Amino acid sequence: MDEQVGNRAEFTITEAQVIAGTREAMKRHFTRMPYSGILTATYVLVVALLAFLLDSRSLVPLLAAAVIAPPIAYWLIMKFSVPWQARRHFRQAALLSDRSYVEWDSEGITLGGPKGQARLGWHDFYAWDRIAELVMLYQSEAMFNMIPVEAIGEVGADQIEGYLRASGVKWR
């Protein structure tokens, strides 16, 4: 059971939350520049090159496949590969299943658990995001901490977001 007292909350991250957070991080990663621009440009160049090299009769099935393949590949990655990797990561990282706590004030946030704690100023974060069930605090593009909204409540989530915005931390 998650517990909140003032600006302190205790919680245990679940496998489902790790999957949701990882899926959101990967979705943002795939759709932001320069990654999405590089992928799109490469894709357009390959299709244009194939269209140039092939005659018009064989072009229709190729273009149909070219239009259908990327969304299907993206869906397969997000539906199967990302959850599989997140589950694997959750099961390998014993600390993720330990009871954790978070404390916050206008200066920063303390994240801790049975093995230790870290105090970070709001300005130490690279970015932040909020999905339905998690506040995600990014220390870099790839590394983030997850705080369940269920544990800190809507008021706590709004406070944390306010401190991050006031510190100029970008929203993903």
N, C-alpha and C positions, 0 to 999 in steps of 0.2 A: 504494500500500500504506500502510495506517495504521500508525503507530509510537508506542509508549508507552515512556517511560523515567521511573520514579518517578512523580511527580505532574505529569508533562508528557506531552502526547500531540499528535501531528500527524495531520491528516486532511484530506480533501477531501469536502465535502458533495456528494451526488449529487442528480440531479433526482428520483429516486424518494424520497429522504429528505425533500426539500422538499415533495413531494406528501403524504407520510405526516404530516409535521409540520403542514402547512397544514390537511389534512383533520381532524386531531385538534383543532387550535385552533378550527376552524369548528364542529365537533361540540360542543365545550364551550361555544362562544359561543351556539349555537342553544338549548342545553338549560339554560342557567342563568338565574336571575331577574335582572332583571325581564323580559328578552326573552321567555322561554318563557311567563311569566304574561301578558304583554301580548298575545302572539300567541294564546294559548289563550282569553283573555277575549274578544278581538275575534272570534275564530272562533265561539265559543259564542253571542255576541250576534247575529251575522249569521245563523246557523242558526236561532236562536229567532225572530228577526224574520221570516225567510222562512217558517218554520212557521206563525207567526201570520197572515201575509198570504195564504198559500195554503190551499186546502181540503185535506182529508185524503187524497183520491185522488191528488193530485199530490205529496204529501209523501213517500211511500215512495221513489221514485227520487231525489228531492232529498237525502233523508237518507242513502241509500246512497252517493251521489256525495260527500256531505259527509264521510262517514266514510272513504272510500277515497282521496280527493284529497290530503289533507295528507301521509300517509306516502309516497305516490307522488312528490309534489313534493319532499319531503325527500330521498328516495332519488336522484332525478334530479339534484338539486343536488350531493349528495355524490359521486355516481358520475361525473358529467360536468363540471359547472361548476367545482367546486373544483379538480380536477386540471388542467383547462384553464388556469385562472387561475394556479395554482402553476407550471405549466410555463412559462407566459408570463413570470411574474416571474423565474423561474430564468434564463431566456434573456436577459432584459433586464438583470439585475444581474450584471455580469461578476465582481464580487468574490465572489459565491457559489461560483464554480467554482475560485477560487484555493485553493492549499494554505493551511491555517490551523493554528493551534496553540492549545492551552489549557494553562494551568498553574493549579494550585489548592493552597491550604493552608487552615489554620483561619481565616484573616482574610478571604479572598476568592478571586476567580478573575481570571485574566488571559486575555483572548481577543485573539488577534492573527493577523496575516497579513502579506503583503508590503507593504501600504499603511499599516500602523500597528498599534497595540494599545490596549486599554482595560483598566484594572484596576478591578474593581468589588468592593465589599464584599458579603458575603452579604446583609446587610440592605438593600442597594440594589435587590434584586429584588422585584417585585410578587407573583409567584407562581412555581411550578415544576410540572412534570409529567414523567412518564416513561412512554413507550410502549415497545413491545418493542425498537425499534432506536434510540431517541433519548432523551436528557435534554433537556428544553425549559426554558429559563430565561426567564421573562417579565419584561420591563422595564416593561410596561404590559399592559392587556388585549389589545392588538392587536400589540405588538412583542415578538418573542422571538428568542433565540439557540438554535440546535440543536447539540447535541454528540452525535455517534454513539457509542452504547454500545460498538460494535465497536472504536472507537479507544481509549477509556479503560478498557475492561474492566468486568466486573461489580463488581470491588473499587473501581475508581475511581468508578463510578456510585453505589455505596453510600456512599462517602466524601462525595461531593458532596451527596447527599441528606441525609446526617447533618448536614453543616454547615448546609444550608438549614433543616432542622427545628430545629436548635439555635438558629438566628438568628430563629426565629419566622416564617419566610416560609411563606405558605400554599400548600398543595398544591391544584392545580386539580382 
